[in-house]
Amino acid sequence: QAKGAFVKDRVVICDTCAAKGAAPVGAAWAGQLSAAVAHIGLDIDVMTTSCLNMCDTPLSFALQGPQKATYLFTGADPETDTQDMLGLLRLYADAPDGWITEAQAAGRLRLCLQGRVRKL
């Protein structure tokens, strides 16, 4: 296995993103999501990273999976988007190549998409 390779789908949440004058909430949201993901039986890792370079429009996160498309989102709100995030994660988990063509189940988060890169 190559260095840095991963074998499972994951959502990576920025733990330094914060609205102007506010404290970062990414780490707390990652903890909540991790419990919610386990509760509904999704096999997805929830992790954090320090900076996804989307600082002007927090909160940012990425979806990645082995041999899958990668997505970058920004503008998530942990107070209101947890159920939409679970819907998005289920869509991603169910997409063999990660390519989501119908994103209604992602709710408002489908409007927060900043980029998508096809698998190589």
Secondary structure, 3 states (H helix, E strand, C coil): CCCCCCCCCEEEEECCCCCCCCCCCHHHHHHHHHHHHHHHCCCCEEEEECCCCCCCCCCCEEEECCCCCEEEECCCCCCCCHHHHHHHHHHHHHCCCCCCCCCHHHHHHHHHEEEEECCC
